[in-house]
C-alpha cells in the first residue's frame, strides 16, 4: 500500500513495524475540490448531494463546507460502508477515513491517493477515484464512458463548463466502481453501466445505461420502500 503522503510519520513507523494490521486504520483522503462531478457506471451526477443511498442509508455523499480560516467553500466527502450484518467496513467523515481491516481481503491506495479500493471477504468491493480534467479531456472521457452518447456528452460538457470548473480551470471528477449488495439487490458498478440483480423479484437482472442526472433516480418496492437511490 503506497502511503501517498496521507499518513503521519508515526503512522508510517507503526505500519512498517506491523505490516499485517488488525482492527482499523485511519487516513485523510486529501481532496477538497470547489465543485464536483460524479461518474458511476457511465452515468453523470452533478453537484453536492448524497450520491448513493441503499435502503434509505446514505453510502456516499458530498457536503459543501467553509472551514475555519478559509475564504472559500470546499467540498468534503462522507462514506458509510457496512456488511450484510451492519458491521462497519469503511467510514469516512469529512474526508477522514476509518478502515476496519479484520474482514478485508485487499486494500489499495494508488500514488497521490487519487484512488483507493476496498475489497471485503464477502465479495463486496468499492473503488473511489479522484481526477481533475481540462474541459476537452473531460468531454473525451465522457465519450468513452457513455459509449459516445453525443446527446449526453454535449449536455454534460456544457453544464460542467458553466457549473463545475474549479479556480484552477479544471473539472474535478469522482468515479465510483465496485460491487455492493444488501438483502434486496446486488449492484455492480462498472465503467460503462450499472448492473442490478433484484433479489426481491425472482433475481431479475437490469442494466442501467448511461444517463445524465441533475436530480435523483430511485428504485422502489411497495412493501420495502426505497431500495436504491442515485443522487
HELIX and SHEET records of a PDB file:
HELIX    1   1 UNK A    9  UNK A   17  1                                   9    
HELIX    2   2 UNK A  111  UNK A  113  5                                   3    
HELIX    3   3 UNK A  135  UNK A  145  1                                  11    
HELIX    4   4 UNK A  150  UNK A  163  1                                  14    
HELIX    5   5 UNK A  199  UNK A  201  5                                   3    
SHEET    1   A 8 UNK A  24  UNK A  28  0                                        
SHEET    2   A 8 UNK A  96  UNK A 100 -1                                        
SHEET    3   A 8 UNK A  88  UNK A  93 -1                                        
SHEET    4   A 8 UNK A  74  UNK A  82 -1                                        
SHEET    5   A 8 UNK A  57  UNK A  65 -1                                        
SHEET    6   A 8 UNK A  50  UNK A  54 -1                                        
SHEET    7   A 8 UNK A 225  UNK A 230 -1                                        
SHEET    8   A 8 UNK A 217  UNK A 221 -1                                        
SHEET    1   B 7 UNK A 104  UNK A 109  0                                        
SHEET    2   B 7 UNK A 115  UNK A 120 -1                                        
SHEET    3   B 7 UNK A 125  UNK A 133 -1                                        
SHEET    4   B 7 UNK A 171  UNK A 181 -1                                        
SHEET    5   B 7 UNK A  37  UNK A  40  1                                        
SHEET    6   B 7 UNK A  43  UNK A  46 -1                                        
SHEET    7   B 7 UNK A 212  UNK A 213  1                                        
SHEET    1   C 7 UNK A 104  UNK A 109  0                                        
SHEET    2   C 7 UNK A 115  UNK A 120 -1                                        
SHEET    3   C 7 UNK A 125  UNK A 133 -1                                        
SHEET    4   C 7 UNK A 171  UNK A 181 -1                                        
SHEET    5   C 7 UNK A 185  UNK A 189 -1                                        
SHEET    6   C 7 UNK A 194  UNK A 198 -1                                        
SHEET    7   C 7 UNK A 204  UNK A 208 -1                                        
END                                                                             
